[in-house]
């Protein structure tokens, strides 16, 4: 059981790193404070899909870390 969660955590961590590196750089700078950066730009559908997949793998990583914390306690 512990091996399964370790494997799940490592795989989700690797995919999370890869997916975060695939995101396009925003480069908002100081404009991000006042939310002016979102005024003239919109998210493309590929960026939205990439966000959803990234959130999925981050969720798996958090849940597996949570379970490993309770199993190994």
Secondary structure as UniProt FT lines:
FT   HELIX           2..22
FT   HELIX           29..32
FT   TURN            33..35
FT   HELIX           36..38
FT   HELIX           45..71
//
